[in-house]
Amino acid sequence: MAVMNVLEKIGRVLARRKVVLRWLFFVLAVGGLVWLLDSVGWSTIGGALAHVGLGGGAVILAFSVCENLGDAASLRAALPRKIGLFEVMTYNCAGAIANDLLPVEAGEVLKATLVSARIGAQDSIAGTVVWNYVFKFVRPAMALLAALSASIIGTQVNQAAGWTVVAASVVAFVPFAVLVLLVRRGAARLAVRLAQLVGLGRNAPEHWIAAASHLDERIRHFRKERPGDFRRVIGYQLLARTASWLMHVAVIRAIGLDLDLATCTILYAGFSMAHYLVTLMPAKLGVGEGAGYMVFSAFGLDGGTGVIVYVVLRLRTLVTSGIPGLFAVLSHRRGRLEA
């Protein structure tokens, strides 16, 4: 009991320090973003946005909505109990915008909370885990396909950097391999046990353990029990990633870059791989723009243009994820007040 109390106190202290460090990093990242945008030049950024225009903006937003719908349809197929596609999309968008703007791990928690309010925590977690399981395979697979095909065809940029992205895409399969191992070893049950060890769930009843074991069983047998839904989870995610690729191409072309399709494709793969590094950071705001600078610089292009590309991507996220996400949160709040 004494050991558990010590572990619980350590856990609370570490949690508080983690939050403080995240907010500190967030402040520094925002400061770095302002410096980076100032270095690129506000007039240059404004000129690029003006070049996008209403027509280019409409195309970018259309592809972004298609990506959101694809991800939502994939998650909906993974859920044990079905809810409306638009509802799922708003929940996904709420999680995405939270992850994009806040320096705390709020996105997945927010999404799980919203979905759980509709179908219960167990089914929500089961569907989300299956979706993430497939996502960790589909995303690097699409990046690898894009990088490999563009490198073989030939691009207008640094070929060595292109093959580096190919190698990075292969390495990106590691998280998927780890997740497969965890699922086969009983990841959910292990998570509950670890939570009890550090005092986060020491009072959890035994049926939590039984539920976690059942969750592991459902994940392992999802493909056999629901083969049609399994194919839909993969298929819709492939459509979402294709929409993301086309959106990146549209952004690059819309800001005035005269690059062929293969070059736009290798840049998309580079952005996709850079996203893995961004997700490791305590804050996404500012870090993503820095990643855009590095991707373009690595391919021998102007780094400032990479920043502008990411700014456009950030703005479309605010529109296509921010508006539906806000709707989801307000609807959830209204439902709680009426209950």
Protein Blocks (a to p, Z undefined) as FASTA:
>chain_A
ZZmmmmmmmmmmmmmmmmmmmmmmmmmmmmmmmmmmmmnopklmmmmmmmnommlmmmmm
mmmmmmmmmmmmmmmmmpmbdcdfklmmmmmmmmmmmmmmpccdfklmmmmmmmmmmnoj
klmmmmmmmmmmmmmmmmmmmmmmmmmmmmmnopabdfklmmmmmmmmmmmmmmmmmmmm
mmmnopmlmmmmmmmmnopammpcfklmmmmmmmmmmmmmmmmmmmmlmmmmmmmmmmmm
mmmmmmmmmmmmmnopacdfklmmmmmmmmmmmmmmmmmpmbfghjlmmmmmmmmmmnop
afklmmmmmmmmmmmmmmmmmmmmmmmmmmmmmmmmmZZ
